[in-house]
Amino acid sequence: MAIAFNFSSPKIEEKYPAHGWSTNSEGIQCLWLPISRLILSAHEIRREQGIDKPLTLPQVMEMRLFSTNLGLLVHALRELHEHVRLLSIPTFELSESQHYQESMDAACTLPLRVDLVFYYLRRLADDFACSGRFILYRNLGAAPWKFANVKGNTRDLLCDIDAFSDVLNQYTSWFSKLRNREDSEVTGIRDVLAHRGGTVHANHIKVGDGSWVLNVNLRTPGGFVSGVPDLIIAIREIISELCIFWTKICEIFRKDDGYHKWIGPSPWGDCFVITGIDEDTCGFWPEL
């Protein structure tokens, strides 16, 4: 069945280039991520800035890296949300054998899914620097490849320097939640998982007659990590902040003549289409 790449309300279409999901005219939830197409438009953006030298094949592959791994993050988040949904009821309260087996499988692989999501979140930060340099920097040789170095390198840009600096200063809190910084008390979750022996622990908690709640914590050999919220909550916060960051980046390049608008599907459009239940595909992403 063909999917209509549109919106259930004209007001949503006016939100371009916001990132997140929206219901189309057929009642299907669609995930819209314009940052992917923006980066893949590097050829056009550079030509408009008077740079006629075409990108080499290796550079084209680097340009596509962000979009490729963004798609993998979308899939990883879908699978994690499926696990969270299956574990919404504790395994010991299930009676049907099929549901019991599904819940047991989800419980065993939930830490793997959580770790995979944080891996791609952290990788996408550097992928943005690597792929995004083709739309951000005039001199590719001097452009940073690591996101941690982007903030201190805002010279020779293809976009407005002040606008880009403001975005980096105001909308990158998500990066601190992934990576440790010497000037911040925020614990970098991905750094703990990768470099400090961090492991993911899941359990169910219940208060009084309330419902069971899935709790996913980060632990090191020294105990649970202080200052880190439930990892599922942390992922939702990081995704929400990332969507705002990507939206702000797109707004820097937005034109008044209507050239940039919603199109789909990916990889050359804005809409990511993957199989599965809508609730799982869009579960971690903000609604437009």
N, C-alpha and C positions, 0 to 999 in steps of 0.2 A: 504494500500500500504506500502510495506517495504521501509525503508529509508536506503540509503547507507551511512554508517558512514565513509566517506572518504573526500578528498579534491579535489577541481577543479584544483589545481596546486601542483606539488611535492614540490615547494618552501615553501608552507604553512606548509606542514608536517614537514619540518625541523625546524619550529619555536617552537616545543615542548620544554618546557611546558607553552607556552604563553596562556593567558586567553582572551577569546572573541569569536566572531562569525566568521564563514567562510562559503562560499558556497560550497556544495559538488558537486559531478560529475553529479547530477541530477538537479542542479540549486536551491536546497533547502538550506536555511540558517540554519546552525546548531550552537548551542551554546556549546562551549568547556570550561569546568572548571575543570582542572586536580587536583586542591587542594582537591576536595571532595574525589577522589579515594586515594590520598596520605594519608589523615587522616584515611580512612577506611582500609589502609594497616598496621595499627599499630601492628597487630599480627606479620607480617613478619619482620617489622623493628625492633621490640624489640627482636625477636629471633636472627636476624643477629647480634645484639649487645650482645648476650650471655645471654639474659633474657628469661629463659624458662618458668617462671611462667605464666600460662594463665590468661587472663583477666576474671574477674567475670562477671556474667550477668548484674548487675547494671553498671559496667564499660563499657561493650559493648554498652549499651544504651546511656551512656554519650559520648562515642566515635562517635556514629551515630547522635548525636544531631546537630552538625554543618551541616552535609550533608542534614538532614531533613529540617532545617530552611533555608539553602541556596536554596533549591527547592522552598520554600514558597516565598523567596525574588524574585526569577525568575518569579513566577506567579504574584506577586504584581507589579513588574516592567512592565510586559506585559499589565496588566490591566490599569496601569497608562498611559502607552504610547498610548493605545487605546483611553483613555479620551483626552489626548493631541491632538491626531490626529482628533478626532471628533470636538474639539474646535478650530481647526486651522482657521475655518471661524466662526465669531460671530453668535450667534443664531438669532439675529435680521436681518441678511442678508440671511437667509435660507427661501426658499419658500415651498418646499415639506414638508408635515405634518410629514412624517415618520422621515426625517432627523432632523426636528425641535424638535421632541420629544426626539430623541437620543441625540441631543446636549443639551437639557434642563436637561436630566438625567445625562449626563456627567458633566455639570456645577455644579449640586447639590452635586455630590459625588466626585468631584475632590479633595477637601480638605481632605476627608477621605482617598483617595488613597495615597496622598502625605504623610499624617501622618503615614499611615501604612508602607510605604517604609522606612521612617526614623526610625520607630520602629524596623524593621527587620535589617536595616543597623547597628544600635547601638547594637542590641541583638547579631548579628553575630560576633561582636568584642569579646564579652565575650564567645560566643560559640566556637570561635577559641581557646581561652585560655583553656576552659574546655575540648573540644574534642582533640585539638592539643597537649595537655600535654602528651598524650599517645605516640606520635612520637617524642616529644621534650625532655622529662625529664626521667631520669632513676628512680629517686625516686618520685613516684606519690604522696606520702603523702606530700612532700614539694613543689610540683608544684603549681603555682598560678592558681586560677580559674577565675580571672578577668583580662581583657586585660591591664588595667591600671597598674597592678602589674607585668606584664611580663617583661617590660624593665629593671626593677631593679633586676630581678631574672634570671641570665644566668649561674648559676652553675649547675654542674652535668648533663650536656646536653648529648643527644644521637647524636647530630650533631656538626659541627664545631662551637665553641664558637665565634670566631672572625667574621665568616660569618653571624651568626645569629644576633650578636650585630650590625653589619653594616646594616643589613636589618631593624632592629628596629629603628636605628638612622636616616636612610635616606628615608625610604619608609612608614612612618606612619602618614603623614600629613592628610590623610583622617580621622584619629581618632580625631584629634583636631577640625575638622570641625563638628564633631558630638557631642563632649563632651567638656565642658568648662575646661580650665586648668588655674591654678593660675599664671603660668609663661608664659602665652601666651595671646595676645590680640585678638586672633581668637574667635569668638562667636560660641559656640557649638549649632548647630541648633536643635538637638534632645533634648538637655537640656532645651532650650527655650520652645519648644513645650510641654515638660513634666512637667517642674518645674516653669516656669515663665509666665504661662497663654498665651503662644503663640498660634496664630491661623493662618490659611492659607487663604489668600485672592487672588482671581484671577480676572483679568480684561483684556480687550483688548486695545491696544494702536496703534495709527496710526500716522505716520508723513507724512504730505503732501499727495501726491498721491500714497504713498507706500501701501503695503499690511498690513492688520491687523496682529498684533503680540500678542500672548497670553503671559501675564505677571503674574507670580505667586509669591507673596511676603509673608514674614513672619512678623506678627504684634503681639505686646503685648498691654496690656491696656495703656501703655505709648506711643504707636505709633509704626511706622515701625522700625524694628531693623536695625541699621546702620552696615555697614560692611558685610552684608549678601547679596549675589547676588540673582538673580531670582532663586527660589527653583528648577526649572527644570534644569537650568544650573548647580546649585550646586550638584544635584543628578548625573548628567553626569560626573562632575569632580570627585566626590567621587568614583563612580563605576570605572572610569578609573584608579584612584590611587590604589584602592583595587585590581584590576586585576594585576597591577605591583607588589604590595606587595605579592599577592599569587604566582605569577610567581617566584619571588625571593626566596620565601620559598621552592617551588618545586625544584628550581635549587640547593639548598643546599643538597637535598637528591638525586639528579640526578646521575645515574651511567653511566660509560663509556662503559659498556658492552651491552648497548641497552635494558636492562631489562625493563626500564620505557619507554613507548611509548604511542601514542594515542590509546585508545580503547573506545568503546561505546556500549550501552548507560549507563546512570546512572541508579541505584545508585552505581553500582560497576565499572562503566566506567567513562569516562570523559565528554560525551556528554549528555546534558540535553534536553530531548524531551518533549515538551508540545504542546497542540493543540492551534490553533489560527493563525493569520496572521504573516508571518515571520517578517514583518516590525515592528510589535508590540513586538514580542518575543525578538528580538535582538536590538530593537531601542535604548536602553540605554547602550548597551554594545559596547566596542571598536571592530573594525574589526581586525582580525589577519593579 
